[in-house]
């Protein structure tokens, strides 16, 4: 009986590991996985239930109705991978009433000034020096309880 339980346990563990491998990120910089706001990042993204400021538009839009002020702005700039990747966030949240709020959020993650070495000259003979690779996201929320 114990060998059957051991086999069952090992099979379950193996399938769990295979499931985790299937959830490996496909990109080195999944920009929506970075998170926004100093509080949310400092709490290792465990802020979903307690976000009641402008960052709630990203973490949990229902928290927008818990804002203490009627209008809030939020901005963040973060660089990672030795300053190569730049992450920018801007948000505006408005509390219309005790049970009604809205928000607009802009998120950008990108690598600027990438040397382009594929085509060093354009059709007119001008040097092509830099390129940009970025991802952008807009989030618009309206909450009514």
Protein Blocks (a to p, Z undefined) as FASTA:
>chain_A
ZZmmmmmmmmmmmmmmmmmmmmgcfbfblfklnogajklmmnnopammmgccfklmmmom
mlmmmpfbfbdcddddddeehhlaccddddddddfblmbccdddddddddehiacfkbmb
cfkopacfbdcddddddddddddZZ
